Amino acid sequence: MRSAKPTIKICWQLISLLISWIYFLKVNKAVFQIV
């Protein structure tokens, strides 16, 4: 695992950010539907 490039770390950060963003949008949609 030490030979892994730092770009993999950045990729995982971007993926987790994207997932959290999608989740945030879904929650917002649900809130707007209630309102």
N, CA, C and O atoms as a CHARMM CRD file, in Angstrom:
* protein
*
  140
    1    1 MET  N      0.82800  -1.20500   0.00000 PROA 1      0.00000
    2    1 MET  CA     0.00000   0.00000   0.00000 PROA 1      0.00000
    3    1 MET  C      0.87300   1.27000   0.00000 PROA 1      0.00000
    4    1 MET  O      0.42400   2.33500  -0.42400 PROA 1      0.00000
    5    2 ARG  N      2.12200   1.14600   0.47900 PROA 2      0.00000
    6    2 ARG  CA     2.98600   2.32500   0.52800 PROA 2      0.00000
    7    2 ARG  C      3.33000   2.81500  -0.87900 PROA 2      0.00000
    8    2 ARG  O      3.58100   4.00400  -1.07600 PROA 2      0.00000
    9    3 SER  N      3.34200   1.90800  -1.85400 PROA 3      0.00000
   10    3 SER  CA     3.71400   2.28900  -3.22100 PROA 3      0.00000
   11    3 SER  C      2.56200   2.99900  -3.93600 PROA 3      0.00000
   12    3 SER  O      2.73200   3.50300  -5.04600 PROA 3      0.00000
   13    4 ALA  N      1.38200   3.03900  -3.29300 PROA 4      0.00000
   14    4 ALA  CA     0.22600   3.70800  -3.92300 PROA 4      0.00000
   15    4 ALA  C      0.51100   5.19000  -4.10300 PROA 4      0.00000
   16    4 ALA  O      1.08100   5.84700  -3.23200 PROA 4      0.00000
   17    5 LYS  N      0.10000   5.69400  -5.25600 PROA 5      0.00000
   18    5 LYS  CA     0.32300   7.11900  -5.54000 PROA 5      0.00000
   19    5 LYS  C     -0.67000   7.99100  -4.76700 PROA 5      0.00000
   20    5 LYS  O     -1.77300   7.54500  -4.45200 PROA 5      0.00000
   21    6 PRO  N     -0.28400   9.22100  -4.46400 PROA 6      0.00000
   22    6 PRO  CA    -1.19500  10.13500  -3.74800 PROA 6      0.00000
   23    6 PRO  C     -2.43800  10.47600  -4.56700 PROA 6      0.00000
   24    6 PRO  O     -3.44100  10.92400  -4.01200 PROA 6      0.00000
   25    7 THR  N     -2.38000  10.26700  -5.88500 PROA 7      0.00000
   26    7 THR  CA    -3.54600  10.55600  -6.72200 PROA 7      0.00000
   27    7 THR  C     -4.72200   9.65700  -6.34400 PROA 7      0.00000
   28    7 THR  O     -5.88000  10.05500  -6.46600 PROA 7      0.00000
   29    8 ILE  N     -4.41600   8.43900  -5.88200 PROA 8      0.00000
   30    8 ILE  CA    -5.48300   7.52100  -5.46000 PROA 8      0.00000
   31    8 ILE  C     -6.20700   8.12200  -4.25400 PROA 8      0.00000
   32    8 ILE  O     -7.43100   8.05000  -4.15000 PROA 8      0.00000
   33    9 LYS  N     -5.43700   8.70900  -3.35600 PROA 9      0.00000
   34    9 LYS  CA    -6.02800   9.34900  -2.17800 PROA 9      0.00000
   35    9 LYS  C     -6.94600  10.48100  -2.61400 PROA 9      0.00000
   36    9 LYS  O     -8.06100  10.61900  -2.11000 PROA 9      0.00000
   37   10 ILE  N     -6.46900  11.28900  -3.55200 PROA 10     0.00000
   38   10 ILE  CA    -7.26800  12.41500  -4.05600 PROA 10     0.00000
   39   10 ILE  C     -8.54000  11.88800  -4.72400 PROA 10     0.00000
   40   10 ILE  O     -9.61800  12.45800  -4.55200 PROA 10     0.00000
   41   11 CYS  N     -8.41000  10.80700  -5.48200 PROA 11     0.00000
   42   11 CYS  CA    -9.57200  10.20900  -6.15500 PROA 11     0.00000
   43   11 CYS  C    -10.61800   9.80000  -5.12900 PROA 11     0.00000
   44   11 CYS  O    -11.80500  10.07200  -5.30600 PROA 11     0.00000
   45   12 TRP  N    -10.18100   9.14500  -4.05200 PROA 12     0.00000
   46   12 TRP  CA   -11.12100   8.70600  -3.02100 PROA 12     0.00000
   47   12 TRP  C    -11.78400   9.88900  -2.35400 PROA 12     0.00000
   48   12 TRP  O    -12.96500   9.82800  -2.01000 PROA 12     0.00000
   49   13 GLN  N    -11.02500  10.98800  -2.16200 PROA 13     0.00000
   50   13 GLN  CA   -11.60600  12.19400  -1.55200 PROA 13     0.00000
   51   13 GLN  C    -12.67400  12.76800  -2.47000 PROA 13     0.00000
   52   13 GLN  O    -13.73400  13.19000  -2.00700 PROA 13     0.00000
   53   14 LEU  N    -12.39500  12.78600  -3.77800 PROA 14     0.00000
   54   14 LEU  CA   -13.37000  13.31700  -4.73300 PROA 14     0.00000
   55   14 LEU  C    -14.62300  12.44400  -4.76400 PROA 14     0.00000
   56   14 LEU  O    -15.74100  12.95400  -4.82200 PROA 14     0.00000
   57   15 ILE  N    -14.42800  11.12800  -4.72500 PROA 15     0.00000
   58   15 ILE  CA   -15.56900  10.20400  -4.75700 PROA 15     0.00000
   59   15 ILE  C    -16.44200  10.39800  -3.51700 PROA 15     0.00000
   60   15 ILE  O    -17.66700  10.46400  -3.61500 PROA 15     0.00000
   61   16 SER  N    -15.80100  10.48800  -2.35500 PROA 16     0.00000
   62   16 SER  CA   -16.56900  10.66900  -1.11300 PROA 16     0.00000
   63   16 SER  C    -17.28500  12.01600  -1.12900 PROA 16     0.00000
   64   16 SER  O    -18.40700  12.13400  -0.63600 PROA 16     0.00000
   65   17 LEU  N    -16.62900  13.03800  -1.70100 PROA 17     0.00000
   66   17 LEU  CA   -17.25100  14.35800  -1.79700 PROA 17     0.00000
   67   17 LEU  C    -18.47400  14.28400  -2.71400 PROA 17     0.00000
   68   17 LEU  O    -19.51900  14.86100  -2.41300 PROA 17     0.00000
   69   18 LEU  N    -18.33500  13.57600  -3.82300 PROA 18     0.00000
   70   18 LEU  CA   -19.44300  13.43400  -4.77200 PROA 18     0.00000
   71   18 LEU  C    -20.61700  12.70500  -4.11500 PROA 18     0.00000
   72   18 LEU  O    -21.76900  13.10900  -4.27600 PROA 18     0.00000
   73   19 ILE  N    -20.32500  11.63800  -3.37700 PROA 19     0.00000
   74   19 ILE  CA   -21.38600  10.87700  -2.70400 PROA 19     0.00000
   75   19 ILE  C    -22.11600  11.75200  -1.69400 PROA 19     0.00000
   76   19 ILE  O    -23.34500  11.74400  -1.62400 PROA 19     0.00000
   77   20 SER  N    -21.34600  12.50800  -0.91200 PROA 20     0.00000
   78   20 SER  CA   -21.97400  13.36500   0.09900 PROA 20     0.00000
   79   20 SER  C    -22.80000  14.46600  -0.58200 PROA 20     0.00000
   80   20 SER  O    -23.84900  14.85800  -0.07100 PROA 20     0.00000
   81   21 TRP  N    -22.33100  14.95800  -1.72300 PROA 21     0.00000
   82   21 TRP  CA   -23.06200  15.99900  -2.47000 PROA 21     0.00000
   83   21 TRP  C    -24.38200  15.44300  -2.99700 PROA 21     0.00000
   84   21 TRP  O    -25.41900  16.10000  -2.90100 PROA 21     0.00000
   85   22 ILE  N    -24.34200  14.22200  -3.55700 PROA 22     0.00000
   86   22 ILE  CA   -25.56100  13.58600  -4.07600 PROA 22     0.00000
   87   22 ILE  C    -26.55200  13.36000  -2.93200 PROA 22     0.00000
   88   22 ILE  O    -27.75000  13.60000  -3.08100 PROA 22     0.00000
   89   23 TYR  N    -26.03900  12.89400  -1.79000 PROA 23     0.00000
   90   23 TYR  CA   -26.89000  12.66600  -0.62400 PROA 23     0.00000
   91   23 TYR  C    -27.52200  13.98300  -0.17200 PROA 23     0.00000
   92   23 TYR  O    -28.70500  14.03100   0.16500 PROA 23     0.00000
   93   24 PHE  N    -26.71700  15.05000  -0.17000 PROA 24     0.00000
   94   24 PHE  CA   -27.19800  16.37500   0.22200 PROA 24     0.00000
   95   24 PHE  C    -28.31500  16.82900  -0.70800 PROA 24     0.00000
   96   24 PHE  O    -29.32700  17.36100  -0.25200 PROA 24     0.00000
   97   25 LEU  N    -28.13300  16.62000  -2.01200 PROA 25     0.00000
   98   25 LEU  CA   -29.16100  17.02000  -2.98300 PROA 25     0.00000
   99   25 LEU  C    -30.44300  16.21100  -2.77800 PROA 25     0.00000
  100   25 LEU  O    -31.54400  16.75300  -2.87400 PROA 25     0.00000
  101   26 LYS  N    -30.29800  14.91800  -2.49500 PROA 26     0.00000
  102   26 LYS  CA   -31.47300  14.07000  -2.27400 PROA 26     0.00000
  103   26 LYS  C    -32.24300  14.56000  -1.05700 PROA 26     0.00000
  104   26 LYS  O    -33.47100  14.63900  -1.09100 PROA 26     0.00000
  105   27 VAL  N    -31.53300  14.89000   0.01700 PROA 27     0.00000
  106   27 VAL  CA   -32.18100  15.38000   1.23600 PROA 27     0.00000
  107   27 VAL  C    -32.88800  16.69900   0.94200 PROA 27     0.00000
  108   27 VAL  O    -34.00600  16.92400   1.40600 PROA 27     0.00000
  109   28 ASN  N    -32.24000  17.56900   0.17300 PROA 28     0.00000
  110   28 ASN  CA   -32.85700  18.85300  -0.18100 PROA 28     0.00000
  111   28 ASN  C    -34.14300  18.62700  -0.97500 PROA 28     0.00000
  112   28 ASN  O    -35.14700  19.29800  -0.73800 PROA 28     0.00000
  113   29 LYS  N    -34.11200  17.68800  -1.91000 PROA 29     0.00000
  114   29 LYS  CA   -35.30500  17.38400  -2.70900 PROA 29     0.00000
  115   29 LYS  C    -36.44100  16.92100  -1.80300 PROA 29     0.00000
  116   29 LYS  O    -37.58400  17.34800  -1.96600 PROA 29     0.00000
  117   30 ALA  N    -36.13100  16.05600  -0.85700 PROA 30     0.00000
  118   30 ALA  CA   -37.14200  15.54600   0.06900 PROA 30     0.00000
  119   30 ALA  C    -37.73200  16.69800   0.88400 PROA 30     0.00000
  120   30 ALA  O    -38.94300  16.76600   1.09100 PROA 30     0.00000
  121   31 VAL  N    -36.86900  17.59500   1.34100 PROA 31     0.00000
  122   31 VAL  CA   -37.33300  18.74300   2.13500 PROA 31     0.00000
  123   31 VAL  C    -38.23600  19.63500   1.29100 PROA 31     0.00000
  124   31 VAL  O    -39.27700  20.09300   1.76200 PROA 31     0.00000
  125   32 PHE  N    -37.83700  19.88300   0.03900 PROA 32     0.00000
  126   32 PHE  CA   -38.64200  20.73300  -0.83300 PROA 32     0.00000
  127   32 PHE  C    -39.98900  20.07000  -1.14800 PROA 32     0.00000
  128   32 PHE  O    -40.99600  20.76200  -1.30500 PROA 32     0.00000
  129   33 GLN  N    -40.01200  18.75300  -1.24000 PROA 33     0.00000
  130   33 GLN  CA   -41.27000  18.05200  -1.51900 PROA 33     0.00000
  131   33 GLN  C    -42.21800  18.19700  -0.32900 PROA 33     0.00000
  132   33 GLN  O    -43.42800  18.34400  -0.50200 PROA 33     0.00000
  133   34 ILE  N    -41.65600  18.15300   0.87800 PROA 34     0.00000
  134   34 ILE  CA   -42.48300  18.30800   2.07700 PROA 34     0.00000
  135   34 ILE  C    -43.04700  19.72900   2.12600 PROA 34     0.00000
  136   34 ILE  O    -44.22000  19.93300   2.44100 PROA 34     0.00000
  137   35 VAL  N    -42.20000  20.70200   1.81200 PROA 35     0.00000
  138   35 VAL  CA   -42.63500  22.11000   1.83400 PROA 35     0.00000
  139   35 VAL  C    -43.41400  22.38800   0.54000 PROA 35     0.00000
  140   35 VAL  O    -43.88200  23.50700   0.32900 PROA 35     0.00000
